[in-house]
Amino acid sequence: MPHRFPATVAALVLAALLAGCHTAKVLIPPNLRPPSENTGDALKLAQQQLLQATPCCSSFADFSYRSMLPWQPEKFTLGSSSMVANLNGTHSYFLAFRLPADVKLPYQVAMKSELNGRWLHASYLFAPTVVLLDEGFQPIRSVDIGLCEHMGWSDETTGAFGSVSVDEPQARYLLVYSSADQQSGKTYWEQSPASITTTTATLKMNPTGSFSIPHGPDGSLWVGMMNKTYKKTIDNAICKKAEKGDGVLNTLRTALPLPWINSSNNSGSKTNHASSP
């Protein structure tokens, strides 16, 4: 009798565990779960915070250009703790730099915007606008930087990339902010987010597809002189959806004529000549 009680308890515990296994839901890693919040909530909150902020600067001469443009891209965080400018009636966080005086023209300034959000489908990007200024703080050129997506093997080569060329000898300063057009725009992204099948409690990943990442008022931005890593990444980045072609085989036939096709054509032409009177 004394030996039956522990055995009975063990059997009851095992039965409870087995029953729990049938009723428990399949666990999904937190970083692969869909966001619990509304996709646009974080973006709307960031936009409201920016609108409520008091601008420090409203003309190009108001900015401080004491920081030298980094010799290679460095990370800057633009957000609620950053100063705000009011340019052309648009509030924006900003960065201001002195340009190097001893660099041969033209040279490239590289930029990379990181996704702002843990879930890809609920993220947004800070899309930069660049203004080049002369020594009197007068604008020489203003450019909305187009961003191109690249998913690399490291954080350095993953994000939305862009660049601007500096070829004006009178350029002394560089201002980075986000114009109204940039803040209301989107960037093409060729990677579908994960989709959850709730009926079977399994996780399915979409290996193909595309969508657009909205632009927002804040985020992390890398800015600095172009280096080899960024140059190679920008050259291989995806800026828009590729045009539909005629297929791989047709493309190969056009680009690389196959020898047996040529010989077949030649044989056919010889036969035609031989049979002709």
Secondary structure, DSSP 8 states (H G I E B T S, - for coil): -TTHHHHHHHHHHHHHHHHHHHHS-----GGGS--SS-TTHHHHHHHHHHHHS--SBSSGGGS---SB--SS-EEEEESTTS-EEEETTEEEE-EEEE--SSS-SSEEEEEEE--BSSSGGG-BEE--EEEEE-TTS-EEEEEE---EEE--SSGGG-EEEEEEEE--TT--EEEEE--HHHHT-EEEE-----EEETTTTEEE---S--EEEEEES-EEEEEEE--HHHHHHHHT-B-S-----S-HHHHHHHHS--HHHHHHHHHHHHHHHHH--
